[in-house]
Amino acid sequence: MINRMGLKLITIRPQTSAFENEILDIQADNEQIAFSASPQAFLETRVDGVLPFVICLEHQVIGYFKLDTLLPLNQNYCPENSVGLCTLLIDKRVQGKGLGTKSVTEVIEYVKTHFKQYDYLYLTVNCKNLAAYHCYLKSGFEDTQKLYFGGPVGPQHIMRVSL
């Protein structure tokens, strides 16, 4: 899909088995995987209340993420009317083109449209992952100035955006 201005469109879709091969084809460096999840782990890890999605550029899967609808029950850093964004990863072959920022902006719009019961979208991003941190800021997230210390690779900034 190309919009009226000739720009390629990013779309968000619920992850189904139809996308599995494209997800497995996503390439990521070990550092990216440490902050997110490998394509295999993304597909294999199923948790109640955590919903998987794909990010598409036109009709090609370029990334994935999950929405944690039970985040407020498991973490005390966000209010009850919140949903969590986690495991976001963009294929390294399309990075550096502004697609990460566009993807996160589309995720926010998707949540606003399809999850109207929530007032906030929360995420944590590793303090060492400066590229992702700046991408989230550019997309509209704010740093709460609090840190989460339960991450597997060190402290994480707690960020949120109002829906």
C-alpha positions in Angstrom: 0.0 0.0 0.0 1.2 3.5 -0.8 -0.6 6.5 0.5 -1.5 9.6 -1.5 1.9 11.1 -0.8 3.7 8.1 -2.2 4.9 6.8 1.2 4.9 3.2 2.0 2.4 2.3 4.8 3.0 0.6 8.1 0.2 -1.6 9.3 -0.3 -3.6 12.5 -2.0 -7.0 12.4 -2.7 -9.7 15.0 -0.1 -12.4 14.7 -1.6 -15.6 13.2 0.0 -18.8 11.9 -0.1 -17.3 8.4 2.8 -15.0 9.4 5.0 -17.6 11.1 7.5 -18.1 8.1 7.9 -14.3 7.7 8.5 -13.9 11.4 11.1 -16.6 11.3 12.8 -14.8 8.4 13.3 -11.6 10.5 17.0 -10.9 11.1 18.3 -9.4 14.3 21.7 -9.1 16.0 22.3 -10.8 19.3 22.1 -7.5 21.1 18.7 -6.8 19.7 17.5 -10.3 20.7 18.8 -9.7 24.3 16.6 -6.6 24.5 13.6 -8.3 22.9 13.2 -11.9 21.7 14.3 -14.0 18.8 11.7 -14.8 16.2 11.6 -18.4 17.4 11.1 -17.3 21.1 8.5 -14.7 20.0 6.4 -17.5 18.4 6.9 -20.1 21.1 6.3 -17.9 24.2 2.6 -17.8 25.0 1.3 -16.1 28.2 -2.3 -15.5 29.1 -3.3 -11.9 28.5 -0.3 -11.2 26.3 -1.3 -10.7 22.6 1.2 -11.0 19.7 1.2 -8.7 16.7 3.2 -8.2 13.5 4.3 -5.0 11.9 4.0 -4.9 8.1 5.5 -2.6 5.6 3.0 -2.8 2.8 2.5 -6.6 2.9 5.9 -7.7 4.2 6.4 -8.5 7.9 9.2 -6.3 9.2 8.7 -6.7 12.9 6.7 -7.9 15.9 5.6 -7.0 19.4 3.3 -8.0 22.1 0.6 -6.2 24.2 0.5 -7.2 27.8 -3.1 -6.7 29.0 -2.3 -7.9 32.5 0.7 -5.7 33.1 -0.9 -3.7 35.9 -1.6 -7.0 37.8 2.0 -8.0 37.6 3.9 -4.7 37.9 3.3 -1.8 40.3 4.8 0.9 38.1 1.6 1.4 36.1 -2.1 2.1 36.9 -4.9 -0.4 36.3 -6.1 1.4 33.1 -2.8 0.6 31.3 -1.6 -1.9 28.8 2.1 -2.9 28.2 4.1 -2.9 25.0 6.8 -5.5 25.0 9.1 -7.6 22.8 9.1 -5.1 20.0 11.7 -5.9 17.3 12.3 -4.5 13.8 14.2 -6.5 11.2 17.8 -5.2 11.1 17.6 -5.1 7.3 15.1 -2.2 7.4 16.5 -0.3 10.3 18.0 3.2 9.9 15.2 4.4 7.6 12.8 5.8 10.2 10.6 2.7 10.1 11.1 2.0 13.8 9.6 5.4 14.8 6.8 5.0 12.2 6.1 1.5 13.5 5.9 2.6 17.1 3.6 5.5 16.1 1.4 3.0 14.3 1.4 0.8 17.4 0.1 3.7 19.5 -2.6 4.5 17.0 -3.6 0.8 16.8 -3.9 0.6 20.6 -6.0 3.8 20.7 -8.4 2.4 18.1 -8.6 -1.2 19.2 -8.1 -1.1 23.0 -10.2 1.9 24.0 -10.6 0.6 27.5 -7.0 1.7 28.3 -5.7 5.2 29.1 -2.0 4.5 28.9 0.5 2.4 27.0 3.6 1.5 29.1 6.9 0.0 28.2 10.3 -0.5 29.7 13.5 -0.1 27.6 16.9 -1.1 28.7 19.1 1.8 29.7 21.8 0.5 27.3 19.4 0.5 24.4 19.8 4.2 23.4 18.5 3.8 19.9 15.2 2.3 21.1 14.9 4.8 23.9 15.2 7.7 21.4 12.8 6.0 19.0 10.2 5.8 21.7 10.7 9.4 22.6 10.3 10.5 19.0 7.1 8.4 18.8 5.5 10.2 21.7 6.4 8.2 24.8 7.6 10.1 27.8 10.2 8.9 30.3 8.6 8.6 33.7 12.0 9.2 35.3 11.7 5.9 37.1 13.7 2.7 36.6 12.6 -0.9 36.5 15.2 -3.2 37.9 13.7 -6.6 37.0 15.0 -6.8 33.4 17.2 -9.6 32.3 20.1 -7.3 31.1 20.0 -4.5 33.6 17.9 -1.5 34.6 15.2 -0.2 32.3 13.6 3.2 31.7 9.8 3.1 32.4 8.1 5.0 29.6 4.4 5.7 28.8 2.2 7.4 26.4 -1.3 8.7 27.0 -3.9 7.1 24.8 
